Amino acid sequence: MSSSEKGPAVSGTEPRVIDAIHGLREEPKRVWVDLGRLCPVLPGQPARVNELGVHMTGLVPGQLTRWVPVYRGGWMAVVSFKLQYADGRRDEPWLRDQLVHASAVLQRDTD
């Protein structure tokens, strides 16, 4: 396949440069991450509870740093967000720069 058959290149997926001299880029955007879309429960899948596991339902606040185009169309977001353990432990894992499907990222105006 020639480069002309691939379609136009998509740019603008990196955070916008604010100050090139000092290497400053725009701040991450505040978003919600829909954990249910990241880890869906499929019909007929047996439910198995693990009291030491992380919650993978609901919305959690996240920080979107950039968008990445998918080869066959669509977008993935690079997002950082925190999970919570079911048993209430305080050492919640902070997931940094995760590649998340665009359908799991929602605009967040307020906390």
Secondary structure, DSSP 8 states (H G I E B T S, - for coil): --TTTT-------S--EEETTTTEE---EEEEEEHHHHS---TT------TTSB--SSEEEEEEEEEEE-TTS-EEEEEEEE--BTT--S---EEEEEEEEGGGEEE-S--
